């Protein structure tokens, strides 16, 4: 992992408490071949730049799935190193532990935008006053979530992307909640 990505992900978690985070599901897709997605036991896997975020995100996804009556298992509880989880090892895990689905989260990146705010001068009865020029930076973190059928070849049955504007330490639970909520809506529809 490049150091720049690690730094941006840390910014994702350590932004100021007073900032206003906002997460949303930006795109979804459901296989037209799937009418309903039966999920009883789901393996959650997070491919993100830091281990602490991996564990937090996987745990939050498990918690949110549990609220919907689905048993979730965080991958770090069965495999220590997420880098060792490739398609073949996931397929073996799914067979051994009898998962009927796999929910994978991928960190897509962080974007930042800097806006220049010029000096503003006001004139009034008491003379002139103004604001100095400023730079305003906004940050967005992007994740992709994909749900695979645990049976057969493990085909992709659902996906979603998320965007979190001005992330804070509360962003991981918010993202997990919104993703599982969207998954439930799409699963039944």
BELMOMO-V407330 format. One record per backbone hydrogen bond with DSSP energy under -1.0 kcal/mol. NH is the residue of the N-H (numbers start at 1). CO is the residue of the C=O. E is the energy in kcal/mol with one decimal. If there is no record, write none. Layout:
# BELMOMO-V407330
nh=NH co=CO e=E
nh=NH co=CO e=E
This chain:
# BELMOMO-V407330
nh=6 co=2 e=-1.6
nh=7 co=3 e=-2.4
nh=8 co=4 e=-2.1
nh=9 co=5 e=-2.3
nh=10 co=6 e=-2.3
nh=11 co=7 e=-2.0
nh=12 co=8 e=-1.6
nh=13 co=9 e=-1.3
nh=14 co=10 e=-2.4
nh=19 co=16 e=-1.3
nh=22 co=165 e=-1.6
nh=24 co=163 e=-2.0
nh=26 co=161 e=-2.5
nh=27 co=161 e=-1.1
nh=29 co=159 e=-2.4
nh=31 co=157 e=-2.2
nh=34 co=31 e=-1.5
nh=42 co=71 e=-2.9
nh=43 co=101 e=-2.2
nh=44 co=73 e=-2.7
nh=45 co=103 e=-2.6
nh=47 co=105 e=-3.5
nh=54 co=50 e=-2.1
nh=55 co=51 e=-2.6
nh=56 co=52 e=-2.2
nh=57 co=53 e=-3.0
nh=58 co=54 e=-2.7
nh=59 co=55 e=-2.5
nh=60 co=56 e=-2.4
nh=61 co=57 e=-2.5
nh=62 co=58 e=-2.3
nh=63 co=59 e=-2.5
nh=64 co=60 e=-2.5
nh=65 co=61 e=-2.6
nh=66 co=62 e=-2.4
nh=67 co=63 e=-1.4
nh=68 co=65 e=-1.2
nh=69 co=66 e=-1.7
nh=70 co=65 e=-2.3
nh=71 co=40 e=-2.7
nh=73 co=42 e=-2.6
nh=75 co=44 e=-2.4
nh=77 co=74 e=-1.6
nh=78 co=75 e=-1.6
nh=79 co=75 e=-2.8
nh=84 co=81 e=-1.6
nh=85 co=82 e=-1.7
nh=86 co=84 e=-1.3
nh=90 co=86 e=-2.4
nh=91 co=87 e=-2.2
nh=92 co=88 e=-2.1
nh=93 co=89 e=-2.3
nh=94 co=90 e=-2.9
nh=95 co=91 e=-1.9
nh=96 co=92 e=-2.7
nh=97 co=93 e=-3.0
nh=99 co=94 e=-1.3
nh=100 co=41 e=-2.2
nh=101 co=41 e=-1.1
nh=102 co=148 e=-2.1
nh=103 co=43 e=-2.9
nh=104 co=146 e=-3.1
nh=105 co=45 e=-3.2
nh=106 co=144 e=-3.1
nh=107 co=47 e=-2.3
nh=108 co=142 e=-2.6
nh=109 co=142 e=-1.2
nh=111 co=140 e=-2.8
nh=113 co=138 e=-2.5
nh=115 co=136 e=-2.7
nh=117 co=134 e=-3.3
nh=120 co=131 e=-1.3
nh=122 co=129 e=-4.0
nh=124 co=127 e=-2.1
nh=127 co=124 e=-1.6
nh=129 co=122 e=-2.3
nh=131 co=120 e=-2.4
nh=134 co=117 e=-2.6
nh=136 co=115 e=-2.9
nh=138 co=113 e=-2.6
nh=140 co=111 e=-2.7
nh=141 co=164 e=-2.1
nh=142 co=109 e=-2.8
nh=143 co=162 e=-1.5
nh=144 co=106 e=-2.6
nh=145 co=160 e=-3.5
nh=146 co=104 e=-2.7
nh=147 co=158 e=-3.1
nh=148 co=102 e=-2.8
nh=149 co=155 e=-2.6
nh=150 co=100 e=-2.6
nh=154 co=151 e=-1.6
nh=157 co=147 e=-2.8
nh=158 co=147 e=-1.4
nh=159 co=29 e=-2.5
nh=160 co=145 e=-2.6
nh=161 co=27 e=-2.1
nh=162 co=143 e=-2.8
nh=163 co=24 e=-2.3
nh=164 co=141 e=-2.4
nh=165 co=22 e=-3.0
nh=166 co=139 e=-3.3
nh=171 co=168 e=-1.7
nh=174 co=170 e=-1.4
nh=175 co=171 e=-2.8
nh=176 co=172 e=-2.5
nh=177 co=173 e=-2.5
nh=178 co=174 e=-2.3
nh=179 co=175 e=-2.6
nh=180 co=176 e=-2.4
nh=181 co=177 e=-2.2
nh=182 co=178 e=-2.3
nh=183 co=179 e=-2.7
nh=184 co=180 e=-2.6
nh=185 co=181 e=-2.1
nh=186 co=182 e=-2.7
nh=187 co=183 e=-2.6
nh=188 co=184 e=-1.7
